[in-house]
Amino acid sequence: VQLQASGGGLVQAGGSLRLTCAASGRTFRGYGWFRQHLGKEREFVAAILYRGGGIYYDDSVKGRFTISRDSAKNTLFLEMNSLKPEDTAVYYCAAGDPILSSVRASNGFRVWGQGTLVTVSS
């Protein structure tokens, strides 16, 4: 199983970007996006959990970011609008079979993409 993230880049504050994560191999119960600011630990951004789950967002991105997945193409997306300088980070896509209580935890996911850098200028 492999995940390939793309779509990062440089954007001005208030702008938009769309991240894509192409997955190969088996499918999982959960798919998520995490990000890592320079010098800090990886943090949860958004996730989709199938089979009794739902869609989850961190409060810092709720209303601005939208996670979605094309099941037919096994591709995960993160639409990011109204970007802020504090959104600058390396974004990682992930897949796994987390239980509901661990959907926001990185250890709930076991397959990770390589990361794509998002830089938001003020």
C-alpha positions in Angstrom: 0.0 0.0 0.0 1.3 3.4 -1.0 0.1 7.0 -0.6 1.3 9.8 -2.8 0.5 13.3 -1.7 0.7 16.3 -4.0 -0.8 19.8 -4.5 1.2 21.8 -2.0 2.8 25.1 -2.9 3.0 28.8 -2.1 -0.1 30.8 -1.8 -1.1 34.2 -0.3 -3.2 34.5 2.8 -6.8 34.2 1.9 -6.1 32.0 -1.1 -6.9 28.3 -1.7 -5.1 25.1 -2.4 -6.3 21.5 -3.1 -4.2 18.7 -1.9 -4.5 15.2 -3.5 -3.5 11.9 -2.1 -3.4 9.0 -4.5 -3.6 5.6 -2.9 -2.7 2.2 -4.3 -3.5 -1.2 -2.8 -6.1 -2.1 -0.3 -8.7 0.2 1.1 -9.0 1.2 4.8 -11.7 2.2 7.2 -10.2 5.7 7.7 -8.3 8.3 5.7 -6.9 11.5 7.1 -4.8 14.6 6.7 -2.2 15.7 9.3 0.2 18.5 9.3 3.5 19.3 10.9 4.7 22.9 11.6 8.5 23.4 11.6 9.9 22.2 14.9 6.6 20.9 16.2 4.8 17.5 16.4 2.5 16.3 13.7 -1.1 17.4 14.4 -4.5 16.3 13.2 -6.3 18.3 10.4 -9.2 16.2 9.1 -10.4 12.6 8.6 -13.0 10.5 7.0 -14.0 7.3 8.8 -16.2 4.7 7.1 -18.5 2.0 8.5 -20.2 3.9 11.3 -17.9 6.9 11.4 -18.1 10.3 9.9 -16.1 13.3 8.9 -13.9 15.1 11.5 -12.1 18.4 11.5 -9.8 20.1 13.9 -11.3 23.3 15.2 -8.6 25.4 13.6 -9.7 24.4 10.1 -13.4 23.8 10.5 -15.3 25.9 8.0 -12.3 26.5 5.8 -11.0 23.0 4.9 -13.0 20.2 3.3 -11.9 16.6 3.2 -13.3 14.3 0.6 -12.5 11.0 -1.1 -13.2 9.5 -4.5 -13.7 5.8 -3.8 -13.7 4.8 -7.4 -10.2 6.3 -7.9 -9.0 5.6 -4.3 -8.0 9.2 -4.0 -8.2 11.5 -1.0 -8.6 15.3 -1.2 -8.2 18.3 1.1 -9.7 21.5 -0.2 -8.2 24.4 1.7 -9.8 27.9 1.5 -9.2 31.1 3.3 -5.7 30.0 4.1 -3.8 31.7 6.9 0.0 32.0 7.5 -0.5 29.6 10.5 -1.6 26.9 8.0 2.0 26.8 6.8 3.2 23.3 7.3 4.0 20.0 5.7 0.8 18.1 5.1 0.6 14.3 5.2 -2.1 12.0 4.1 -2.7 8.8 6.0 -4.8 5.6 5.9 -5.6 3.1 8.5 -8.3 1.4 10.6 -8.6 3.7 13.6 -11.3 3.2 16.2 -13.7 6.2 16.6 -11.9 7.4 19.7 -8.5 7.5 18.0 -9.5 9.0 14.7 -7.7 12.3 15.6 -4.5 10.5 16.7 -1.7 9.9 14.3 -1.1 6.4 15.9 -4.6 5.4 14.6 -3.2 5.4 11.1 -0.5 3.1 9.8 0.2 4.1 6.2 1.6 7.6 5.4 2.3 9.6 2.4 5.5 11.5 1.9 4.2 15.0 2.8 3.6 18.1 0.7 4.7 21.6 1.8 2.1 24.3 2.0 3.4 27.8 2.5 1.0 30.7 3.1 2.5 34.2 2.9 1.0 37.1 4.7 
